[in-house]
């Protein structure tokens, strides 16, 4: 990457990219294998989509229960949200 006539190593760029990610996404991405910045970017996008899908499914599930008006006695619905 060239900015202000400074050429940085790809490892430095990948490190900066990881540091700029949402902590939830970065935690998952760090555990996966990647070879270059392109792999890292695509992996981060996949993880982000997966987290969004999980989150929206959980919200829909809770909203659906309210719409149906069912009582939750034996069943527990758990939606994990990190802080």
Residue, then its C-alpha position, 0 to 999 in steps of 0.5 A: x500500500x502506498x500512501x505518502x510515498x511510504x511502502x508498508x509490508x503486507x504483514x503490517x497492513x494485515x495487522x492494521x486491518x485486524x486491529x481495525x476490525x470489530x472485536x467479535x469478527x477479529x477474534x474469529x478471524x485470528x483463529x482461521x488460516x490465511x495467506x495474504x491480505x486478500x484471504x484475510x479480507x474475504x475471511x472477515x467478510x464471511x465471518x461478518x455475514x455469519x454473525x449478522x445471520x446468527x443475530x437476525x435469526x435470534x432476533x426473529x426467533x424472539x419476535x416470533x415468540x412474542x407474535x405467537x404469544x407462547x409461554x416460555x416455561x421449559x424451553x429457553x431461548x439464548x441469544x449470545x451478544x458480546x460486549 
